[in-house]
Amino acid sequence: MHRAPQQTLSCGKECLQSTWEKAYQKHRKKVRSAQPIVDTRAPLFLSHLHLNLKKLKLEEERLSVIVRDNHLLLEKISCIMRTRGQTTNRNDYTHRSLNREKREQELHTVQRDNKIILGRITDSEPLYRTQRWQEDWARTEKYRKALAEYCGRQQTCQGKSRNQNLRPHQAWTQKVKWEGRTQNKNCKKKTSLRSNNGEMARLPWAPQCPSHHW
C-alpha cells in the first residue's frame, strides 16, 4: 500500500492533522490483519492413506512363522548334534506303497476267480472221448496186423506151390518174371496216383516203366 501524499503546505488547524493520522493508522492496522482469499497452507495429513495396517499385520504373521520354523529347525539340529541322529546310512529302508491294500484285494479277487474257473474246467466232462478213439485205433491196428500176416502167408504159399512143379532154371526165370510184373504194377500205380492228384498226368506217348519181357 502506498502512503498518503504529504501536504506541502501546513494546515491551519492541528485537529485535521490528527484526524488524518488516526485514519492512516487505522488503515495500516486493517492491512496487517487482512486474510488472504487463496489458502496456501499444506493439506491435512491422513494417516490411514499412508499407513497400511493390513500389510503390516500380514508381514508380522509371516515373520512369526519364520521365527517359529527357525526355532524348530534349531531344536532338531541341536538334537542331532547331541544324539548323532536317529537314522544313518546303514538303516534298511523298506519301500512303502500308498495303494498296497487295494492291490492285495485285487490280487485275492483274481486268485479266487481263477480257482473258480479251474474248478469248472476240471469238473466239466470232455466233449471228445479219447478213450473211445484209443479203442478204435487198437482195433484197427489188430485188423491191419491180421491182414498183413494173412497176405504174407498167402504169397509165400502161392510161390512155393508154383516153384515146386518147375525145374531149377525154370523156377529162376519164373522168379524174374514175377519180380518184373510186380515192378511194372508198382509203376502203374504210381502214375495213376499222380494223374488222380492232378500233379502229373500220364500222356499216351509217355515212356513205360522198365520191365522184363520174356
N, CA, C and O of each residue as an XYZ file, in Angstrom:
856
protein
N       0.841     -1.181      0.000
C       0.000      0.000      0.000
C       0.888      1.246      0.000
O       1.926      1.306      0.658
N       0.452      2.187     -0.730
C       1.208      3.443     -0.785
C       0.724      4.407      0.311
O      -0.454      4.467      0.663
N       1.678      5.133      0.810
C       1.314      6.137      1.813
C       0.525      7.280      1.154
O       0.638      7.571     -0.037
N      -0.258      7.884      1.999
C      -0.998      9.053      1.503
C      -0.008     10.200      1.226
O       0.938     10.384      1.992
N      -0.194     10.917      0.223
C       0.748     12.007     -0.110
C       0.784     13.086      0.989
O      -0.248     13.472      1.539
N       2.006     13.558      1.287
C       2.182     14.595      2.297
C       1.858     15.988      1.679
O       2.203     16.309      0.542
N       1.206     16.735      2.484
C       0.857     18.071      2.014
C       2.086     18.988      2.108
O       2.795     19.004      3.115
N       2.295     19.683      1.124
C       3.432     20.601      1.107
C       3.191     21.828      2.003
O       4.114     22.434      2.549
N       1.913     22.151      2.119
C       1.572     23.319      2.919
C       1.043     22.885      4.268
O       0.249     21.946      4.328
N       1.430     23.501      5.313
C       0.955     23.160      6.660
C      -0.497     23.609      6.820
O      -0.936     24.653      6.338
N      -1.200     22.739      7.532
C      -2.628     23.011      7.727
C      -2.810     24.072      8.836
O      -1.998     24.219      9.749
N      -3.857     24.748      8.699
C      -4.104     25.777      9.684
C      -4.615     25.203     10.992
O      -4.429     25.791     12.057
N      -5.222     24.119     10.908
C      -5.783     23.550     12.131
C      -5.083     22.265     12.451
O      -4.930     21.427     11.562
N      -4.646     22.060     13.677
C      -3.954     20.852     14.090
C      -4.923     19.696     14.257
O      -4.502     18.540     14.221
N      -6.151     19.961     14.429
C      -7.158     18.884     14.590
C      -7.300     18.071     13.322
O      -7.501     16.858     13.391
N      -7.206     18.682     12.208
C      -7.319     17.944     10.936
C      -6.124     17.009     10.748
O      -6.243     15.911     10.205
N      -4.971     17.484     11.215
C      -3.774     16.671     11.086
C      -3.879     15.411     11.943
O      -3.496     14.327     11.502
N      -4.366     15.540     13.096
C      -4.528     14.382     13.985
C      -5.592     13.418     13.445
O      -5.458     12.201     13.576
N      -6.622     13.958     12.852
C      -7.673     13.104     12.288
C      -7.132     12.299     11.131
O      -7.432     11.113     10.990
N      -6.379     12.908     10.349
C      -5.799     12.197      9.202
C      -4.799     11.109      9.670
O      -4.723     10.021      9.098
N      -4.046     11.447     10.720
C      -3.065     10.469     11.234
C      -3.779      9.220     11.801
O      -3.322      8.096     11.598
N      -4.861      9.423     12.486
C      -5.629      8.328     13.051
C      -6.225      7.441     11.941
O      -6.234      6.215     12.052
N      -6.714      8.072     10.888
C      -7.284      7.291      9.764
C      -6.212      6.442      9.080
O      -6.443      5.319      8.633
N      -5.009      7.059      9.028
C      -3.928      6.321      8.373
C      -3.505      5.130      9.208
O      -3.272      4.056      8.653
N      -3.396      5.275     10.512
C      -3.020      4.177     11.410
C      -4.080      3.079     11.396
O      -3.761      1.890     11.416
N      -5.322      3.487     11.362
C      -6.415      2.500     11.289
C      -6.329      1.687      9.996
O      -6.535      0.474      9.972
N      -6.013      2.418      8.925
C      -5.876      1.737      7.637
C      -4.727      0.728      7.654
O      -4.858     -0.376      7.126
N      -3.598      1.112      8.265
C      -2.457      0.219      8.344
C      -2.782     -1.013      9.192
O      -2.338     -2.120      8.888
N      -3.544     -0.814     10.233
C      -3.950     -1.928     11.080
C      -4.823     -2.905     10.305
O      -4.657     -4.115     10.459
N      -5.721     -2.438      9.500
C      -6.586     -3.306      8.690
C      -5.765     -4.082      7.652
O      -6.025     -5.250      7.362
N      -4.771     -3.386      7.110
C      -3.932     -4.064      6.115
C      -3.170     -5.228      6.752
O      -3.053     -6.301      6.160
N      -2.653     -5.004      7.963
C      -1.892     -6.053      8.629
C      -2.766     -7.243      9.036
O      -2.313     -8.387      9.026
N      -4.009     -6.965      9.388
C      -4.906     -8.041      9.843
C      -5.757     -8.631      8.712
O      -6.641     -9.445      8.981
N      -5.519     -8.250      7.482
C      -6.330     -8.775      6.363
C      -5.951    -10.248      6.089
O      -4.777    -10.612      6.152
N      -6.935    -11.067      5.791
C      -6.752    -12.506      5.499
C      -6.734    -12.727      3.979
O      -7.517    -12.116      3.251
N      -5.825    -13.613      3.500
C      -5.791    -13.865      2.036
C      -6.994    -14.708      1.589
O      -7.524    -15.511      2.358
N      -7.400    -14.518      0.378
C      -8.539    -15.264     -0.166
C      -8.125    -16.681     -0.570
O      -8.908    -17.613     -0.384
N      -6.919    -16.874     -1.118
C      -6.411    -18.176     -1.545
C      -5.680    -18.817     -0.371
O      -4.806    -18.210      0.249
N      -6.070    -20.095     -0.076
C      -5.447    -20.829      1.034
C      -4.201    -21.542      0.494
O      -4.294    -22.484     -0.293
N      -3.062    -21.076      0.931
C      -1.774    -21.657      0.502
C      -1.146    -22.554      1.557
O       0.034    -22.887      1.448
N      -1.887    -22.948      2.560
C      -1.325    -23.808      3.609
C      -1.244    -25.267      3.112
O      -1.891    -25.617      2.125
N      -0.464    -26.105      3.783
C      -0.309    -27.535      3.442
C      -1.592    -28.291      3.762
O      -2.292    -27.951      4.716
N      -1.904    -29.317      2.971
C      -3.131    -30.080      3.248
C      -2.998    -30.916      4.517
O      -1.904    -31.115      5.046
N      -4.127    -31.390      4.978
C      -4.142    -32.207      6.186
C      -3.488    -33.562      5.922
O      -3.614    -34.086      4.815
N      -2.794    -34.147      6.903
C      -2.118    -35.446      6.804
C      -3.076    -36.550      7.265
O      -3.463    -36.600      8.433
N      -3.461    -37.453      6.313
C      -4.367    -38.558      6.637
C      -3.528    -39.831      6.818
O      -2.929    -40.335      5.868
N      -3.501    -40.325      8.030
C      -2.621    -41.477      8.348
C      -3.096    -42.778      7.709
O      -2.270    -43.619      7.355
N      -4.424    -42.966      7.551
C      -4.930    -44.230      7.003
C      -4.611    -44.385      5.513
O      -4.666    -45.488      4.971
N      -4.277    -43.263      4.857
C      -3.890    -43.342      3.462
C      -2.404    -43.664      3.281
O      -2.014    -44.231      2.261
N      -1.605    -43.317      4.231
C      -0.164    -43.523      4.134
C       0.311    -44.743      4.924
O       1.442    -45.193      4.736
N      -0.518    -45.274      5.788
C      -0.124    -46.400      6.635
C      -1.095    -47.553      6.403
O      -2.277    -47.445      6.732
N      -0.579    -48.711      5.812
C      -1.400    -49.898      5.520
C      -1.257    -50.889      6.676
O      -0.273    -51.622      6.763
N      -2.241    -50.897      7.548
C      -2.173    -51.751      8.737
C      -2.309    -53.230      8.386
O      -1.714    -54.083      9.046
N      -3.096    -53.538      7.343
C      -3.282    -54.941      6.947
C      -1.964    -55.545      6.461
O      -1.626    -56.684      6.786
N      -1.246    -54.774      5.693
C       0.037    -55.252      5.191
C       1.016    -55.480      6.332
O       1.745    -56.472      6.347
N       1.028    -54.565      7.280
C       1.914    -54.717      8.434
C       1.562    -55.954      9.252
O       2.443    -56.657      9.748
N       0.263    -56.210      9.386
C      -0.170    -57.381     10.143
C       0.262    -58.677      9.443
O       0.765    -59.591     10.095
N       0.067    -58.760      8.115
C       0.479    -59.955      7.369
C       1.992    -60.153      7.435
O       2.469    -61.280      7.564
N       2.726    -59.081      7.348
C       4.177    -59.171      7.432
C       4.608    -59.670      8.811
O       5.543    -60.461      8.935
N       3.920    -59.199      9.827
C       4.235    -59.652     11.188
C       3.932    -61.138     11.357
O       4.711    -61.867     11.971
N       2.802    -61.586     10.815
C       2.473    -63.007     10.902
C       3.490    -63.861     10.138
O       3.883    -64.922     10.624
N       3.920    -63.424      8.964
C       4.911    -64.173      8.194
C       6.229    -64.277      8.947
O       6.872    -65.327      8.966
N       6.618    -63.166      9.567
C       7.853    -63.185     10.343
C       7.743    -64.096     11.552
O       8.712    -64.760     11.921
N       6.562    -64.134     12.176
C       6.369    -65.034     13.325
C       6.462    -66.494     12.898
O       7.028    -67.316     13.619
N       5.903    -66.825     11.717
C       6.002    -68.206     11.212
C       7.457    -68.568     10.912
O       7.899    -69.680     11.199
N       8.193    -67.624     10.334
C       9.599    -67.878     10.029
C      10.396    -68.091     11.314
O      11.242    -68.981     11.394
N      10.116    -67.276     12.300
C      10.817    -67.417     13.579
C      10.503    -68.758     14.226
O      11.396    -69.400     14.779
N       9.242    -69.192     14.165
C       8.863    -70.487     14.752
C       9.553    -71.636     14.016
O      10.076    -72.551     14.652
N       9.558    -71.595     12.656
C      10.226    -72.654     11.896
C      11.723    -72.697     12.189
O      12.317    -73.769     12.304
N      12.314    -71.526     12.305
C      13.738    -71.484     12.615
C      14.019    -72.065     14.002
O      15.025    -72.741     14.217
N      13.130    -71.792     14.910
C      13.300    -72.329     16.262
C      13.194    -73.861     16.249
O      13.996    -74.545     16.885
N      12.210    -74.390     15.529
C      12.072    -75.846     15.438
C      13.281    -76.474     14.752
O      13.780    -77.515     15.182
N      13.741    -75.838     13.693
C      14.900    -76.364     12.979
C      16.149    -76.349     13.863
O      16.962    -77.272     13.831
N      16.279    -75.288     14.645
C      17.418    -75.211     15.562
C      17.345    -76.313     16.618
O      18.369    -76.891     16.982
N      16.149    -76.603     17.106
C      15.997    -77.690     18.084
C      16.363    -79.038     17.461
O      17.023    -79.856     18.101
N      15.937    -79.275     16.209
C      16.270    -80.537     15.544
C      17.778    -80.675     15.339
O      18.352    -81.741     15.560
N      18.406    -79.582     14.914
C      19.851    -79.629     14.684
C      20.594    -79.888     15.990
O      21.540    -80.675     16.032
N      20.156    -79.220     17.053
C      20.811    -79.435     18.350
C      20.605    -80.864     18.843
O      21.504    -81.449     19.447
N      19.396    -81.440     18.582
C      19.145    -82.836     18.967
C      20.038    -83.782     18.171
O      20.578    -84.741     18.722
N      20.195    -83.515     16.879
C      21.068    -84.359     16.047
C      22.518    -84.260     16.524
O      23.236    -85.259     16.577
N      22.932    -83.047     16.867
C      24.313    -82.882     17.333
C      24.541    -83.580     18.668
O      25.636    -84.079     18.926
N      23.523    -83.620     19.514
C      23.683    -84.279     20.811
C      23.627    -85.799     20.696
O      24.424    -86.506     21.311
N      22.654    -86.306     19.883
C      22.421    -87.763     19.825
C      22.930    -88.396     18.538
O      22.733    -89.596     18.346
N      23.576    -87.645     17.644
C      24.081    -88.137     16.358
C      22.974    -88.624     15.426
O      23.244    -89.408     14.516
N      21.757    -88.185     15.630
C      20.665    -88.510     14.707
C      20.056    -89.878     14.961
O      20.665    -90.740     15.594
N      18.852    -90.061     14.460
C      18.130    -91.322     14.612
C      18.245    -92.221     13.404
O      17.948    -93.411     13.509
N      18.663    -91.709     12.265
C      18.808    -92.503     11.042
C      20.230    -92.372     10.532
O      20.857    -91.320     10.653
N      20.724    -93.453      9.962
C      22.051    -93.475      9.364
C      21.966    -94.140      8.003
O      20.899    -94.598      7.593
N      23.083    -94.193      7.307
C      23.124    -94.833      6.000
C      23.001    -96.351      6.089
O      22.680    -97.015      5.103
N      23.257    -96.889      7.275
C      23.191    -98.336      7.438
C      21.777    -98.847      7.679
O      21.522   -100.045      7.552
N      20.875    -97.971      8.018
C      19.499    -98.407      8.269
C      18.849    -98.856      6.979
O      18.967    -98.187      5.953
N      18.167    -99.981      7.024
C      17.459   -100.508      5.852
C      16.095    -99.843      5.759
O      15.326    -99.799      6.719
N      15.826    -99.327      4.567
C      14.549    -98.654      4.332
C      13.689    -99.533      3.431
O      14.096    -99.892      2.325
N      12.523    -99.869      3.903
C      11.589   -100.702      3.129
C      10.670    -99.791      2.323
O      10.168    -98.778      2.809
N      10.472   -100.193      1.078
C       9.598    -99.410      0.195
C       8.147    -99.554      0.642
O       7.660   -100.659      0.881
N       7.486    -98.445      0.746
C       6.091    -98.426      1.175
C       5.219    -97.897      0.043
O       5.524    -96.886     -0.590
N       4.141    -98.606     -0.187
C       3.222    -98.220     -1.255
C       1.962    -97.629     -0.644
O       1.505    -98.054      0.417
N       1.417    -96.644     -1.335
C       0.209    -95.995     -0.836
C      -1.040    -96.838     -1.082
O      -1.987    -96.788     -0.298
N      -1.046    -97.610     -2.168
C      -2.225    -98.409     -2.519
C      -1.934    -99.904     -2.381
O      -2.408   -100.707     -3.185
N      -1.162   -100.275     -1.370
C      -0.802   -101.686     -1.195
C      -2.034   -102.521     -0.862
O      -2.223   -103.597     -1.430
N      -2.863   -102.042      0.041
C      -4.062   -102.810      0.432
C      -4.997   -103.003     -0.752
O      -5.577   -104.076     -0.923
N      -5.142   -101.973     -1.563
C      -6.021   -102.080     -2.734
C      -5.501   -103.127     -3.709
O      -6.280   -103.923     -4.233
N      -4.191   -103.137     -3.960
C      -3.624   -104.118     -4.887
C      -3.719   -105.536     -4.331
O      -3.923   -106.486     -5.086
N      -3.573   -105.683     -3.015
C      -3.722   -107.012     -2.414
C      -5.163   -107.508     -2.546
O      -5.391   -108.687     -2.816
N      -6.112   -106.631     -2.362
C      -7.515   -107.030     -2.539
C      -7.786   -107.471     -3.972
O      -8.467   -108.471     -4.196
N      -7.253   -106.727     -4.945
C      -7.443   -107.120     -6.341
C      -6.768   -108.455     -6.635
O      -7.310   -109.268     -7.383
N      -5.588   -108.691     -6.055
C      -4.892   -109.964     -6.266
C      -5.698   -111.128     -5.693
O      -5.819   -112.174     -6.331
N      -6.247   -110.948     -4.494
C      -7.068   -112.009     -3.905
C      -8.314   -112.271     -4.747
O      -8.743   -113.415     -4.900
N      -8.884   -111.209     -5.285
C     -10.074   -111.381     -6.131
C      -9.742   -112.169     -7.390
O     -10.498   -113.054     -7.788
N      -8.615   -111.850     -8.015
C      -8.205   -112.569     -9.229
C      -7.901   -114.030     -8.919
O      -8.270   -114.913     -9.694
N      -7.240   -114.297     -7.808
C      -6.935   -115.677     -7.443
C      -8.217   -116.467     -7.172
O      -8.321   -117.629     -7.566
N      -9.179   -115.855     -6.514
C     -10.434   -116.541     -6.242
C     -11.174   -116.858     -7.540
O     -11.720   -117.950     -7.702
N     -11.188   -115.900     -8.460
C     -11.840   -116.147     -9.756
C     -11.131   -117.253    -10.533
O     -11.778   -118.075    -11.183
N      -9.799   -117.272    -10.463
C      -9.054   -118.323    -11.157
C      -9.352   -119.703    -10.576
O      -9.463   -120.680    -11.316
N      -9.480   -119.780     -9.266
C      -9.827   -121.063     -8.645
C     -11.211   -121.540     -9.084
O     -11.421   -122.726     -9.336
N     -12.140   -120.606     -9.170
C     -13.499   -120.979     -9.599
C     -13.473   -121.483    -11.035
O     -14.108   -122.487    -11.358
N     -12.732   -120.780    -11.904
C     -12.647   -121.203    -13.315
C     -11.964   -122.554    -13.432
O     -12.382   -123.390    -14.233
N     -10.910   -122.783    -12.637
C     -10.210   -124.070    -12.666
C     -11.129   -125.193    -12.205
O     -11.112   -126.285    -12.774
N     -11.931   -124.930    -11.177
C     -12.872   -125.946    -10.724
C     -13.912   -126.284    -11.783
O     -14.278   -127.448    -11.949
N     -14.386   -125.279    -12.493
C     -15.348   -125.531    -13.563
C     -14.724   -126.366    -14.677
O     -15.365   -127.262    -15.227
N     -13.468   -126.063    -15.003
C     -12.804   -126.798    -16.085
C     -12.579   -128.254    -15.691
O     -12.812   -129.160    -16.492
N     -12.127   -128.477    -14.458
C     -11.859   -129.849    -14.019
C     -13.146   -130.664    -13.830
O     -13.153   -131.873    -14.059
N     -14.212   -130.014    -13.420
C     -15.473   -130.733    -13.187
C     -16.248   -130.997    -14.471
O     -17.065   -131.917    -14.508
N     -16.018   -130.221    -15.521
C     -16.771   -130.390    -16.766
C     -16.292   -131.630    -17.511
O     -15.104   -131.952    -17.496
N     -17.216   -132.316    -18.159
C     -16.893   -133.521    -18.926
C     -16.363   -133.126    -20.307
O     -16.829   -132.148    -20.891
N     -15.398   -133.875    -20.826
C     -14.849   -133.531    -22.143
C     -15.830   -133.852    -23.265
O     -16.617   -134.793    -23.160
N     -15.779   -133.074    -24.330
C     -16.654   -133.310    -25.467
C     -16.137   -134.440    -26.352
O     -16.925   -135.141    -26.986
N     -14.835   -134.618    -26.398
C     -14.228   -135.674    -27.209
C     -13.808   -136.831    -26.303
O     -13.112   -136.633    -25.307
N     -14.236   -138.030    -26.660
C     -13.925   -139.213    -25.867
C     -12.642   -139.847    -26.406
O     -12.659   -140.587    -27.389
N     -11.559   -139.545    -25.754
C     -10.260   -140.071    -26.195
C     -10.140   -141.571    -25.961
O      -9.461   -142.273    -26.709
N     -10.798   -142.050    -24.926
C     -10.716   -143.490    -24.654
C     -11.343   -144.286    -25.796
O     -10.836   -145.343    -26.172
N     -12.438   -143.781    -26.342
C     -13.079   -144.456    -27.465
C     -12.180   -144.423    -28.700
O     -12.106   -145.397    -29.450
N     -11.484   -143.269    -28.908
C     -10.560   -143.201    -30.034
C      -9.443   -144.231    -29.886
O      -9.055   -144.892    -30.849
N      -8.941   -144.353    -28.674
C      -7.870   -145.320    -28.448
C      -8.355   -146.758    -28.699
O      -7.628   -147.569    -29.272
N      -9.565   -147.063    -28.273
C     -10.099   -148.405    -28.516
C     -10.269   -148.674    -30.009
O      -9.947   -149.765    -30.480
N     -10.772   -147.693    -30.758
C     -10.911   -147.859    -32.207
C      -9.558   -148.043    -32.882
O      -9.399   -148.864    -33.785
N      -8.586   -147.253    -32.420
C      -7.251   -147.372    -33.022
C      -6.628   -148.744    -32.722
O      -5.983   -149.340    -33.585
N      -6.822   -149.230    -31.516
C      -6.287   -150.558    -31.184
C      -6.970   -151.636    -32.026
O      -6.319   -152.583    -32.468
N      -8.259   -151.498    -32.246
C      -8.976   -152.474    -33.069
C      -8.478   -152.423    -34.515
O      -8.301   -153.458    -35.158
N      -8.252   -151.191    -35.023
C      -7.745   -151.044    -36.390
C      -6.359   -151.651    -36.544
O      -6.070   -152.323    -37.534
N      -5.501   -151.407    -35.549
C      -4.161   -151.987    -35.593
C      -4.222   -153.515    -35.568
O      -3.428   -154.184    -36.229
N      -5.137   -154.042    -34.827
C      -5.295   -155.515    -34.780
C      -5.687   -156.058    -36.147
O      -5.144   -157.067    -36.598
N      -6.642   -155.383    -36.815
C      -7.070   -155.826    -38.150
C      -5.918   -155.707    -39.149
O      -5.734   -156.593    -39.984
N      -5.140   -154.624    -39.073
C      -4.025   -154.445    -40.005
C      -2.987   -155.548    -39.831
O      -2.495   -156.101    -40.815
N      -2.657   -155.865    -38.598
C      -1.674   -156.926    -38.367
C      -2.192   -158.263    -38.890
O      -1.444   -159.037    -39.488
N      -3.473   -158.526    -38.660
C      -4.045   -159.797    -39.125
C      -4.008   -159.875    -40.653
O      -3.656   -160.907    -41.224
N      -4.386   -158.739    -41.322
C      -4.343   -158.742    -42.791
C      -2.921   -158.894    -43.315
O      -2.685   -159.612    -44.287
N      -1.970   -158.214    -42.667
C      -0.585   -158.314    -43.115
C      -0.074   -159.750    -42.974
O       0.605   -160.252    -43.870
N      -0.387   -160.403    -41.884
C       0.043   -161.803    -41.701
C      -0.619   -162.726    -42.713
O       0.027   -163.624    -43.252
N      -1.911   -162.508    -42.975
C      -2.628   -163.361    -43.923
C      -2.080   -163.187    -45.338
O      -1.864   -164.171    -46.046
N      -1.847   -161.906    -45.764
C      -1.327   -161.665    -47.111
C       0.080   -162.247    -47.271
O       0.405   -162.809    -48.316
N       0.905   -162.112    -46.244
C       2.252   -162.657    -46.333
C       2.260   -164.172    -46.427
O       3.050   -164.740    -47.182
N       1.395   -164.835    -45.673
C       1.307   -166.286    -45.729
C       0.791   -166.758    -47.090
O       1.271   -167.748    -47.643
N      -0.196   -166.030    -47.617
C      -0.778   -166.437    -48.899
C       0.242   -166.317    -50.031
O       0.328   -167.197    -50.888
N       1.020   -165.219    -50.033
C       2.028   -165.053    -51.086
C       3.113   -166.106    -50.989
O       3.547   -166.641    -52.008
N       3.548   -166.404    -49.806
C       4.578   -167.443    -49.648
C       4.056   -168.803    -50.066
O       4.786   -169.577    -50.686
N       2.795   -169.114    -49.739
C       2.223   -170.413    -50.119
C       2.093   -170.524    -51.637
O       2.400   -171.569    -52.212
N       1.631   -169.430    -52.301
C       1.490   -169.466    -53.753
C       2.836   -169.618    -54.447
O       2.949   -170.355    -55.427
N       3.846   -168.936    -53.952
C       5.168   -169.043    -54.556
C       5.760   -170.433    -54.405
O       6.392   -170.951    -55.325
N       5.556   -171.025    -53.256
C       6.067   -172.377    -53.035
C       5.358   -173.385    -53.929
O       6.006   -174.263    -54.497
N       4.032   -173.276    -54.065
C       3.275   -174.232    -54.877
C       3.647   -174.138    -56.353
O       3.655   -175.147    -57.059
N       3.959   -172.920    -56.825
C       4.328   -172.751    -58.226
C       5.755   -173.280    -58.490
O       6.017   -173.906    -59.517
N       6.638   -173.019    -57.566
C       8.035   -173.394    -57.776
C       8.289   -174.895    -57.560
O       9.304   -175.427    -58.010
N       7.371   -175.564    -56.877
C       7.578   -176.992    -56.634
C       7.495   -177.805    -57.931
O       8.196   -178.809    -58.062
N       6.651   -177.396    -58.897
C       6.454   -178.147    -60.137
C       7.419   -177.749    -61.245
O       7.370   -178.317    -62.336
N       8.307   -176.772    -60.981
C       9.232   -176.304    -62.011
C      10.634   -176.800    -61.733
O      10.997   -177.147    -60.609
N      11.409   -176.820    -62.811
C      12.815   -177.169    -62.698
C      13.598   -175.971    -62.155
O      13.068   -174.865    -62.047
N      14.885   -176.213    -61.813
C      15.646   -175.104    -61.216
C      15.749   -173.909    -62.129
O      15.494   -172.792    -61.679
N      16.124   -174.086    -63.442
C      16.273   -172.936    -64.319
C      14.930   -172.308    -64.615
O      14.845   -171.090    -64.772
N      13.842   -173.131    -64.698
C      12.505   -172.578    -64.929
C      12.024   -171.786    -63.696
O      11.374   -170.746    -63.809
N      12.367   -172.316    -62.542
C      11.970   -171.600    -61.315
C      12.648   -170.225    -61.248
O      12.049   -169.243    -60.809
N      13.937   -170.178    -61.702
C      14.659   -168.893    -61.659
C      14.060   -167.899    -62.639
O      13.900   -166.721    -62.316
N      13.722   -168.378    -63.856
C      13.088   -167.487    -64.844
C      11.717   -167.037    -64.371
O      11.331   -165.884    -64.564
N      10.989   -167.945    -63.758
C       9.663   -167.579    -63.247
C       9.776   -166.503    -62.147
O       8.952   -165.594    -62.042
N      10.818   -166.651    -61.349
C      11.025   -165.663    -60.286
C      11.324   -164.290    -60.866
O      10.822   -163.279    -60.376
N      12.153   -164.257    -61.923
C      12.477   -162.986    -62.561
C      11.247   -162.369    -63.184
O      11.049   -161.159    -63.077
N      10.401   -163.174    -63.841
C       9.163   -162.671    -64.420
C       8.256   -162.085    -63.335
O       7.669   -161.015    -63.493
N       8.166   -162.822    -62.236
C       7.300   -162.353    -61.142
C       7.776   -161.001    -60.583
O       6.962   -160.124    -60.293
N       9.075   -160.846    -60.439
C       9.611   -159.566    -59.962
C       9.353   -158.441    -60.965
O       9.039   -157.316    -60.576
N       9.489   -158.754    -62.272
C       9.225   -157.735    -63.282
C       7.778   -157.303    -63.295
O       7.481   -156.118    -63.442
N       6.862   -158.270    -63.140
C       5.436   -157.907    -63.102
C       5.113   -157.020    -61.906
O       4.389   -156.031    -62.022
N       5.659   -157.390    -60.769
C       5.391   -156.584    -59.577
C       5.950   -155.165    -59.729
O       5.311   -154.202    -59.303
N       7.133   -155.027    -60.330
C       7.711   -153.699    -60.560
C       6.874   -152.897    -61.532
O       6.679   -151.696    -61.347
N       6.373   -153.564    -62.582
C       5.526   -152.873    -63.560
C       4.230   -152.416    -62.923
O       3.759   -151.309    -63.186
N       3.643   -153.274    -62.075
C       2.399   -152.895    -61.400
C       2.625   -151.697    -60.477
O       1.790   -150.796    -60.402
N       3.754   -151.695    -59.780
C       4.037   -150.555    -58.884
C       4.186   -149.258    -59.669
O       3.723   -148.208    -59.222
N       4.823   -149.317    -60.827
C       4.968   -148.111    -61.651
C       3.629   -147.610    -62.153
O       3.393   -146.403    -62.201
N       2.734   -148.547    -62.534
C       1.402   -148.136    -63.000
C       0.615   -147.485    -61.874
O      -0.104   -146.508    -62.081
N       0.765   -148.047    -60.677
C       0.044   -147.459    -59.543
C       0.531   -146.038    -59.274
O      -0.269   -145.142    -59.003
N       1.847   -145.836    -59.349
C       2.377   -144.502    -59.094
C       1.902   -143.502    -60.124
O       1.543   -142.376    -59.777
N       1.895   -143.897    -61.388
C       1.432   -142.973    -62.432
C      -0.041   -142.673    -62.292
O      -0.471   -141.540    -62.509
N      -0.834   -143.701    -61.924
C      -2.273   -143.461    -61.742
C      -2.520   -142.525    -60.567
O      -3.410   -141.676    -60.634
N      -1.738   -142.667    -59.480
C      -1.918   -141.770    -58.345
C      -1.564   -140.339    -58.708
O      -2.254   -139.411    -58.286
N      -0.520   -140.142    -59.470
C      -0.153   -138.792    -59.868
C      -1.214   -138.160    -60.747
O      -1.512   -136.973    -60.613
N      -1.776   -138.937    -61.635
C      -2.814   -138.390    -62.509
C      -4.065   -138.055    -61.731
O      -4.734   -137.068    -62.035
N      -4.400   -138.868    -60.720
C      -5.583   -138.565    -59.913
C      -5.372   -137.293    -59.106
O      -6.299   -136.500    -58.944
N      -4.148   -137.091    -58.592
C      -3.872   -135.880    -57.820
C      -3.814   -134.639    -58.693
O      -3.958   -133.524    -58.191
N      -3.608   -134.811    -59.984
C      -3.582   -133.666    -60.883
C      -2.226   -133.025    -60.992
O      -2.095   -131.978    -61.627
N      -1.191   -133.625    -60.384
C       0.138   -133.028    -60.460
C       0.837   -133.388    -61.785
O       1.464   -132.541    -62.421
N       0.713   -134.640    -62.172
C       1.435   -135.081    -63.371
C       0.578   -136.127    -64.080
O       0.554   -137.280    -63.649
N      -0.113   -135.769    -65.131
C      -0.970   -136.702    -65.870
C      -0.128   -137.497    -66.871
O       0.784   -136.960    -67.499
N      -0.447   -138.768    -67.006
C       0.283   -139.640    -67.936
C      -0.234   -139.435    -69.356
O      -1.439   -139.489    -69.606
N       0.696   -139.201    -70.281
C       0.331   -138.987    -71.676
C       0.432   -140.309    -72.454
O       1.143   -141.217    -72.025
N      -0.269   -140.428    -73.590
C      -0.217   -141.699    -74.342
C       1.167   -141.996    -74.905
O       1.518   -143.160    -75.098
N       1.983   -140.925    -75.177
C       3.327   -141.186    -75.705
C       4.393   -141.210    -74.621
O       5.586   -141.262    -74.919
N       3.949   -141.170    -73.316
C       4.930   -141.208    -72.244
C       5.590   -142.563    -72.186
O       4.941   -143.572    -72.462
N       6.895   -142.620    -71.828
C       7.597   -143.917    -71.800
C       7.084   -144.793    -70.683
O       6.703   -144.313    -69.615
N       7.081   -146.093    -70.946
C       6.608   -147.065    -69.965
C       7.710   -147.330    -68.958
O       8.890   -147.084    -69.209
N       7.280   -147.847    -67.791
C       8.250   -148.214    -66.773
C       9.053   -149.413    -67.262
O       8.512   -150.291    -67.934
N      10.304   -149.453    -66.938
C      11.113   -150.602    -67.408
C      10.638   -151.900    -66.772
O      10.359   -151.955    -65.575
N      10.552   -152.923    -67.577
C      10.121   -154.253    -67.076
C      10.789   -155.323    -67.935
O      11.267   -155.056    -69.038
N      10.807   -156.496    -67.415
C      11.409   -157.636    -68.113
C      10.338   -158.347    -68.934
O       9.293   -158.733    -68.409
N      10.599   -158.512    -70.195
C       9.683   -159.243    -71.084
C      10.381   -160.522    -71.537
O      11.470   -160.496    -72.110
N       9.748   -161.585    -71.273
C      10.290   -162.897    -71.630
C       9.417   -163.539    -72.682
O       9.699   -164.653    -73.123
